[in-house]
Amino acid sequence: MSLEHFDVLVVGAGLSGIGAGVHLQTHCPGKTWAILEARDTIGGTWDLFRYPGIRSDSDMFTLGYSFKPWTAAKSIADGPSILEYVRQTAREHDVDRHIRFRHKVVRASWSGDDARWTVEAECGEARETRRYTCRFLYMCSGYYRYDAGYMPDFPGAGDFGGQLTHPQHWPENLDYAGKRVVVIGSGATAVTLVPAMAGTAAHVTMLQRSPTYVLTLPGEDRIAGALRKVLPERAVYALTRSKNVLMSLAFYTVCRRYPGFAKKLLRKGIAAQLPADYPIDEHFRPRYNPWDQRLCFVPDADLFKAVRRGQADIVTDHVERFTPDGIRLKSGRELAADIVVSATGLQLLAFGGMQIRVDGEDVNLARTMSYKGMMLSGVPNFAYCIGYTNASWTLKADLASQYVCRIIARLDRNGGGYAVPHNDDPSVGEEPLIDFSSGYVQRAIESFPKQGSKAPWKLHQNYIKDLITLRYGTLEDSGMRFVAGRDDTAAAAEAA
């Protein structure tokens, strides 16, 4: 029986995958393609997470697609609004008809003789195996594990008489009205949950082992609002997007080059939001430099407002053990709780745990090197989308999809064949793919591909550099090999 063949298979129907579909239709007209999605709906992260207050941690003028303006007033948007934006994009561009839902990709095998991938997916509740072939495989599945977040093994958790939950699996009918809530964590999820639950809950405590850098941003972009009065929406979007890219890049550069100055600036911003006698250094002075871990953005100072009103507080301490009535801390203090939310992070998982084989050999991802932050050494006609850690995910996703389309067009001019990155330079050193000290990164980064110490193997956290390289730069360099082949359409017909 012949296998269904596509020119391109995209894995994942979230923010990246839907964008990839639009770029394929725009830049590769006439190509056949499909999106394989493990879940039964569009949206990825923005459909999976349902906890109170879920929102973007970057502005929507850069988190939005380059081809579809964000027209809502809110620059820092809530999860349901982002989800509708993604779904609307899929409908408008007819991407949704290309999606095969409940297709969890478990294996992809490359044949150099045929210059194609054979992709295996488990489908439906019965996990029936279906196979497809494609010329190019593009992974847009992110790097988080969808079926489970990170939950520490808390001593005494079984003794707790209340409810313990993780934000990644938020109970649909969790009633926290009038309840005492403790949120364990200090990252983006925690600083979102605390103000969202405050006011409805009797009281919310954010319990953190160590502080995180926090920066207040306005929920609405005033410059965009002013521009909307005189310019069409597309022009407003382009100008505001460029402005926000430059501002975020400048801020990141200042933080990395002048960490002492950045610390003072961030502390001054926090002090302006809290009472004069508030212990800022205890709760908002991290042990690391800014952007050694991701900063947390607080729209309209909502976290600080909840603290000032007495609806929430912050405790910096370690969990000793759970008790029937709450949590005992190592300091001896006890926090009473009816509900504990373990906002303790996510688990990283490369390519959804998919097995990759090239010409009969398993690929050890930890021994591969990332090429231009989106392809792998020794793996032909394969790309992946990983966004920036210091800026909006979609900025890199747009560039990666456009680069994939450029590669496909180049292969067409070469009569098919394949493109494979290959490192012949012994002076290129290995570095972690994600250079963050955060616990969720350190727990899994050794199993991920490496990045190199210099171009084209270096993963730039710089949109402008990537814009020049991926959209306008040459496809021919020392790290890329193009292998000519026979016309792919004829090869597919012969195989069938």
Secondary structure, 3 states (H helix, E strand, C coil): CCCEEEEEEEECCCHHHHHHHHHHHHHCCCCCEEEECCCCCCCCHHHHCCCCCCECCCCHHHHCCCCCCCCCCECCCEHHHHHHHHHHHHHHCCCHHHEECCEEEEEEEEECCCCEEEEEEEECCCCEEEEEEEEEEEECCCCECCCCCCCCCCCCHHHCCCEEECHHHCCCCCCCCCCEEEEECCCHHHHHHHHHHECCECEEEEEECCCCCEEEECCECHHHHHHCCCCCHHHHHHHHHHHHHHHHHHHHHHHHHCHHHHHHHHHHHHHCCCCCCCCHHHHHCCCCCCCCCCCEEEECCHHHHHHHCCCEEEEECCEEEEECCEEEECCCCEEECCEEEECCCCCECHHHHCEEEECCEECCHHHCEEECCCEECCCCCEEECCCCCCCCHHHHHHHHHHHHHHHHHHHHHCCCCEEEECCCCCCCCEEECCCCCCHHHHCCHHHCCEEECCCCCCCCCCHHHHHHHHHHCCCCCCCEEEECCCCHHHHHHHHC
